Every structure is written in structure tokens, then in C-alpha cells.
Amino acid sequence: MMKTIVHFLFPLKPDNKGYSLFLLAFRLLFGGLLLVHGIQKWMSFAELSQVFPDPLGVGSSVSLGLAIFGEVACSLAFIFGVFYRLAVIPMIFTMGVAFFVVHGGDPFAVKELAFAYMMVYAIMFVAGPGRYAFDRILAEALTKKSPSRTD
């Protein structure tokens, strides 16, 4: 009993099944939430592209396109764990721009959701996708030793 409690409180392997299931649940939850947000932007692209903030100075349409990329394409990669850490970077960046630039002068209550997402994605970047991700399959395939060749 004590060993179980100690193992639960102080896991030795961060890649164990329970930890990986926890990371998968977070990927599904927070990837899904941002995905829905991005799909709403995508569905309203024509209207939003006229009024979307241009914090990077690249034009409203391009800024909206970059936000949609970070919220749709990268969320899908985040959920499935495909090129996971590369996918999380635009998600963190998008939320950082929303928090620090777009809502920079707003009260914290207005920008706290962007901050919460940014922190979750930053923590998930460090934690990694866990064992239930396509990246694990890719890593295993890439690290298999190919038959020796003599040229």
C-alpha cells in the first residue's frame, strides 16, 4: 500500500502509462478548445479579415491566416502528437501575441484566457506528448537500425 502511494506521489518514470494518459487528456482538451476557436475564425474569415488586428504589421488577412494556422493546423498536430513540439510553438506564439500585444493594455480579466492557454501550451511543450502520440511511432521508425550495407 505504501509503495503504491509513494509511486503515485513520486513517479520515477515520467513516461509511464498514467502520465501519458494525463498528457493525452490535456492534448485532447486544450487542443480541442483552441481548435474550435480557430474553426470559428476560419468560418468567418471574410468578415474578420477586414477588422482583425495586425500586431505584426503584415496585414489583417495575413495575421488572421497565421492565427488560424496556429489554432487549427497546429491544434490538430498537438492533439494527435504529430511534430508535437514544432506544433506547440505557433500556439504559444499566438497566445503570447494575444496576451501581450492585442490585449496588452486591457485589464487582466480580459486577457487571462490567452494567458492561461499560453501557460498550458508552454508547460505541455516542456512535458512532451507522452507515449500516446504519433511522434512516438515516428521516433521508433527513425531509430530502428537499418541493415548494414557494404558499399
N, C-alpha and C positions, 0 to 999 in steps of 0.2 A: 504494500500500500504506500509506504513512504517513498519507495523508489519511483512509483508512478507519479506521485505528487512532485518530487524533485525533477523528474524528467519533463513534466508538464510546465513547471515554472522556469526551468533552465534547460531548454533543449540543446543537445550537443551538436546536432546537425540541422542547420537552418533549411536544408533541402528535404526535410522529411515529409511524409505524406500529409500530415495535418497542416504544416506550414504552407505547403504547396497548394492545398485546397483553400486555405485562407487567402493566399495571393490570387488564386483563380477567382474566388468570390469578389475580391476587390477589383480585379480586372473587369469582370462582368458588370459590376455595379457602376464603378466610376467611368469605365469606358462606355457603357450603355447610356449613362446620363449625358455625357458630353456628345455622344453620337446623336442623340435625339435633338440636342441643342443645335448641332451643326446641320442636321437634316432640315430643321425649321429655317435656318438661314439659306440653305440651298434652294428650298422650295420657294422662297421669297427673294431670290437673287435679283430679279429685275427691279423690284421696288427698293430693296435695300442698297443696291449698288449706287443709287443716286444720293443716298444720305449716310452711308456707312462711314464711320470715322476713318481718317487717313493718317494714323500716327507715325507711319514710316515714310511718308512723303512719296508713295509710289502710285497714288490714285485710289479712289474709293473702291473701284471694281477689283483692282489687284489686291488691296487689303482685305476685302471681303473674300476673295478667292483663297487667299492664304489662310484666313481664319477657317474657312470651310475645309480646306485641306487638313489643317491641324485638328479640327473637330470631327471630321468624317473619316477620311482615309487613315489618319493616324490612330483614331479611336478603334477602328476595325483591326488594325495591326496590333494595337495594345491588347484588345480583347482576346485575339487568337494567339498572341505571343509570337508574332512574326516580325523579325528585325526589331524586337521589343525596345531595346534602349534607344535605337535610332528613331523609332516612332514616338517615344515619350518626349524627346527634346522639343519638337514643334508644339506639343501640347503644353509643356511648361512655358515655352516662349509666348504662346498665345495668351495664356492666363496671366503671365507676367506683364505683357503689354496692356491687357485689360485692367489689371490692378494698378500698375504704376503710371501708365500713360493715359489711357482712355478715361479711367475713373480716378486719376491721380489726385484731383482736387476735391473729390466727393468725400462725404463722411464715410467712416469705416463701414457703417451699416450697409451702405450702397455697394461697396466693393468687396465685402467679406466673402462672398461666394467665389469670386475669382481667386481670392487669396487661399481659401480652403482647397479649391481644386489644384492650384499651383503647388501647395504643400503636399497634397496627396500624391500628385504625379512626381514630385521631386523625391519623396520617400520611396515610391514604387520604382523609380529609376535606380536608386541605390539597392533596394531589396532584390530586384530582378524579377523575372516572370515566374520562377518556381519550375517544378518538373513538368507541369501540365501545360506546356506551350510548344508550338511548332518549332521554336528556336532550339529546343532540346533535340528534336528529331534531326534538324539541320546540323546541329553540333555533332551529334553521333555519326551522321553520314559523312561529315567532313573530316572527322578524326579517325575514321576507320582506315587502317593501313591498306594501301593498295598493294597488289602483288609486286614483288621485286622484279625489276626489269634490268636486263643486262644489255646495254647498247654498245 
